[in-house]
Amino acid sequence: QVQLIESGGGLVQAGGSLRLSCAASARAFSTYAMGWFRQAPGKEREFVAAISKSGSNTYYADAVKDRFTISRDNAKNTVYLQMNSLKPEDTAVYYCAARPTTAQFTVVTREMQYDYWGQGTQVTVSS
């Protein structure tokens, strides 16, 4: 129903920035709440950021608040994660996820609530 492809990962120095993109193949992308998660080696996947289907509401994990910004362009079927002031602790594989919803302002933060996942993109922050 929905295929998600992340891109934009790479190697960056601490304090630098990266912008991740998640391109979605969907008939009605604007009906999906979207989110970003990340997983470091040996650790559980953790929530990073979420955005409502219209882009009017966002939510962030405390660890990335004030540094990361999630946004979406429904005309392009794409969600973004702008990552600034990167820290070595941000090193992980980053995944985007989608959940269909009828709620205009719902942000989804639980991994189990998402229905579709991308394959991930590696972000490495050096010290």
Residue pairs with C-beta under 8 A, 6 or more apart in sequence:
1 26
1 115
1 116
2 24
2 25
2 26
2 32
2 98
2 115
2 116
3 24
3 25
3 26
3 116
4 22
4 23
4 24
4 25
4 96
4 97
4 98
4 116
4 117
4 118
4 119
5 22
5 23
5 24
5 118
5 119
6 20
6 21
6 22
6 94
6 95
6 96
6 118
6 119
6 120
6 121
7 20
7 21
7 22
7 23
7 121
8 18
8 19
8 20
8 21
8 121
9 18
9 20
9 93
9 94
9 121
9 122
9 123
9 124
10 18
10 122
10 123
10 124
11 124
11 125
11 126
12 18
12 86
12 123
12 124
12 125
12 126
13 86
13 125
13 126
14 86
14 87
14 88
14 125
14 126
14 127
15 85
15 86
16 86
16 125
17 82
17 83
17 84
17 85
17 86
18 83
18 86
18 123
19 80
19 81
19 82
19 83
20 36
20 80
20 81
20 83
20 94
20 96
20 121
20 123
21 78
21 79
21 80
22 34
22 36
22 78
22 79
22 80
22 81
22 96
22 118
23 76
23 77
23 78
24 32
24 77
24 78
24 79
24 98
25 77
26 32
26 77
26 98
29 74
29 77
30 53
30 54
30 74
31 53
31 100
31 101
31 102
32 53
32 98
32 99
32 100
32 101
33 50
33 51
33 52
33 53
33 98
33 99
33 100
33 101
33 103
33 106
33 107
33 108
34 50
34 51
34 53
34 70
34 72
34 79
34 96
34 97
34 98
34 99
35 47
35 48
35 49
35 50
35 51
35 70
35 96
35 97
35 98
35 99
35 107
35 108
35 109
35 114
36 48
36 49
36 50
36 70
36 79
36 81
36 94
36 95
36 96
36 97
37 45
37 46
37 47
37 48
37 94
37 95
37 96
37 97
37 111
38 45
38 46
38 48
38 90
38 92
38 93
38 94
38 95
38 123
39 45
39 46
39 92
39 93
39 95
39 120
40 91
40 92
40 93
43 92
45 95
45 111
46 61
47 61
47 109
47 110
47 111
48 60
48 61
48 64
48 68
48 81
48 94
49 58
49 59
49 60
49 61
49 64
49 68
49 69
49 70
49 81
50 58
50 59
50 60
50 70
50 107
50 108
50 109
51 57
51 58
51 59
51 70
51 71
51 72
51 79
51 107
52 58
52 103
52 104
52 105
52 106
52 107
53 101
53 103
53 104
53 106
54 74
54 104
54 105
55 71
55 72
55 74
56 104
56 105
57 105
57 106
57 107
58 69
58 70
58 107
59 107
59 109
60 68
60 70
63 89
64 83
64 90
67 83
67 84
67 85
67 86
68 81
68 82
68 83
68 84
69 80
69 81
69 82
69 84
70 79
70 80
70 81
70 82
71 79
71 80
71 82
72 78
72 79
72 80
73 79
73 80
79 96
81 94
81 96
83 90
83 123
86 123
86 125
87 125
88 125
88 126
88 127
89 125
90 123
90 125
91 123
91 124
91 125
92 123
93 120
93 121
93 122
93 123
94 120
94 121
94 122
94 123
95 117
95 118
95 119
95 120
96 117
96 118
97 111
97 114
97 115
97 116
97 117
97 118
98 114
98 115
98 116
98 117
99 108
99 113
99 114
99 115
99 116
100 115
101 108
108 114
